[in-house]
Every structure is written in C-alpha cells, then in structure tokens.
C-alpha cells in the first residue's frame, strides 16, 4: 500500500480480473461523494496472435474493459459530480512483436 497520510484518501486493493467482485470493492467506500475518479487499470499479455489462450483473452478483457465499466456503473451515484480521469496506454496504437491483445 502507498503511504498516504490523509483522512481524505481511501486505499482499496482490487483484482480487476475478478469482475464479480466489483460490488464488494465498492462497498468499502463509505463516502457519499467521490471528488476524483481515476481509472488506470490495465494489463498486457505477451503471446503471439496464433497462440492466444482463452484465459489470456479473458484477463485482458476483464481488466481493460469490463471491470472499469462495471466500476463506473456501481459508483455512478457517487461520481456524478466528480472529476473523472481515464489513463490508457499506447499499446493499441503502437504494435509490438508478441503482443496479440
């Protein structure tokens, strides 16, 4: 955990490869309003296109797309007036060898 000495910060450790746990993670947030929402989850699997496994695909889909969408849906009432920042990578625009997803 990062060492942040503030009563205005809540640290929640979450595994976004488990989208069925999103509601459980969100239940740890006691505040009624979230001032800033930063989405920075992402993963990459190093595999050749011809060898991508279903588990690799599922992990990439869950972490990069499904869980962030479920997180926003679960917190929509708390983030209605928030500053929302989404951080993405360049991996979808700059091809690399052995990076199929």
Secondary structure, 3 states (H helix, E strand, C coil): CCCCCCCCCCCCCCCCCCHHHHHHHHCCCCCCCCCEEEECCCCCCCECHHHCCHHHHHHHHHHHHHHHHHHHHHHHHHHCCCEEEECCCCCCCCCCCCECC
